Amino acid sequence: MSTMIVPGFTVLRGFLDAHVHLALVDATRLADGGIARVLDLGGWAPPAASETNAAAASRTLSAGAPDVVYAHQFLAAPGGYPGAQAWAPAGCVREVTSPADAAAAVDAQLAAGASVVKITLNSEAGPVLDTDVLRAIVGHAHERGLPVVAHAQGVGQALRAFLAGVDALAHTPFSERLVDDLVEAMATRMTWISTLDIHGWGEHGDDFVRASDNLRRFHAHGGRVLYGTDLGNGPLPVGLNRREIEALLAAGLSTDAVLRALTAEDLGDFPGVLAATSSSADARVTVVPGERPADPTAFADWLCTAQAISRTDLKDRG
Ligand SMILES: [Zn+2]
């Protein structure tokens, strides 16, 4: 863990929430809540220069907002998730009709500035992409250098994503208990974005229990875990979510592993651009007052006092 010494503070690489929806949340409060960087997984793109909604533009790109890497549209089967969801912003879904249509769908996201491709495979909420279409999307995205993140929901969908070469799952699988051999195979090349707290927001239903069990084994096999909350969907705090951190600790992550999930220091190829954002000279760092306590309960208390600030502000504090 690379820690810089500033008297009175622990300074860490800027914390990343790897699953947010900026179209549904006021991002200006994220930095005060410790989040320096976000990965938007659908429904958002920077307002165009011609955008008349200047308020929206300043809201998402102002000083208090985090550095953003984004997917733009959800790529889905015709009629597929989340097209019919009440929360889905207009135009947020790009339906992919055939393998031949896959390249155009991916290129449209690239043209809008996307750094990752988001696909949905939610068999509980509608039709899902056929395997040949799925493979065509992943193949073309990889040719263009874009990692692919899947929302996999419904029995068998996480396996389909894995077999098609998807790089990351937007949620820890929760629809079923994945068998050990599959979890172990996934751990060799996939990234899972945690989002444990979306299941009940502290109420811990069956989905939470299944997801926690899958994540425990994925982490134990060395799988790469990123902290992510699905911010924008449901009653989640804007900033670090203490319940997500507690759920990660409960799933067997050490305090060091939780910090790695937040700082995303070990991203490998996924998504390289996230690593790039944190190494730029003006990137934010996350600072926490005092030193990290050893006790996990005190650790969660301590962590949730984090703030994301610019390197310039850091010099002023030092
Ligand atoms: Zn989401």
Residues whose N, C-alpha, C, O or C-beta is under 5 A from the ligand:
A	BS01	ZN	L41 D230
